[in-house]
Amino acid sequence: MILKMEIVFNYNSLSFIVLCVFGLCWLIQMCYFWGLFSRLAFFKRKKYDNDSPDYEPVSVIVCAKDAYEYLIDLVPRILSQDYPDFELVIVNDCSGDETADYLKELVDRHPDVNVVTLTQSLNFFHGKKFPLSMGIKSAKHDLLLLTDADCMPENDQWIKGMVGTYQKDTEVVLGYGPYFTRKGLLNKLIRFDTLYTAIQYLSMALAKIPYMGVGRNLSYRRELFYRNKGFTSHYNIPSGDDDIFISQVANSKNTRICIDPHCRVESEPKHSFSSWIHQKRRHYSTVNMYKPLTNRMLGTLLASRLLYYASAIALFCLPHAFAINQTYLIYYMTIGVVMLLHAVSMDVIYIKSAKQLGEKRLYLFFAPLYDLFFTIFTTLLGIRNTVAKPKEW
């Protein structure tokens, strides 16, 4: 018996419109996967020369506010870096814990450590921009390497790896700043979100459209900072010392990336959903300061993700608008195969990118489920930021 099937589309039906939306969003997503994100997933890292005699002097800058418990671990790791000429600049931003006493003892033992102390009467702004500006002002060297007090370089090759990425015209080097692996769903969500963000900004930097970095692992020249008047154009926004600034100063010629797993700088993730959501809202408050092209690309990406999942669900709920003889089998199989291609493409990109960046134990075969969650989460967070934007973060 030969099964005959005839499908007739109703061009005025809601289902056909949904089908067109689904197809368009699928195509956009595939363009992002293989046209943009594949740049990072299949990027060939160039090895830096560990024995190069030409390493430039570096100022490593750390801003610390009530960070004594982190500094006692971070400072020894930085001071033990395998690098011929660097200084450590620590900005004590109005700390009320044991930070001041620790830094005093540190300077007594290591006179070459440069400590900048701020009091409440000096810091007129919220956030890290003013302390960081003071650290940059106090730095001895033109080449700057930034991290946070709650971070930890992977090993003693961090400075060499980041500085070894610089070439003749380089003024900015973007590193990767993941979070420590901990137990629980929240940790996996935070680490996946960090990986996804890195895939975006590192891939766009490789496509000559750099738009952000992360202050946990970032390097640029002090001359570039002063030439662009530092953070003066966005001092009123507490966040943005990394992403807004890089969006303004980075371009297709002066920016490179460093993704060697030995150059990772890990930090402690949030331990509650409420604190993580607050952190995400603060980060999203800077998006409107990105360049128009960047916002269009990120907006198109989010919109295509949202409409892809919505239309896919709708296609399985609204097959009755098609006049189909005998069965819906081919209809469901076709949509299923298309979605499978999307899921496989996503898995390949995420798994390859995670390997590039040294990420493990994220169970990335479930990347489509992570992606669906963050599509909804990001959309709701953006709506909330728009409707109820707080005056201060």
Order of alpha helices (4+ residues) and beta strands (2+ residues): beta-alpha-alpha-beta-alpha-beta-alpha-beta-alpha-beta-beta-alpha-beta-alpha-beta-alpha-alpha-beta-beta-alpha-alpha-beta-alpha-alpha
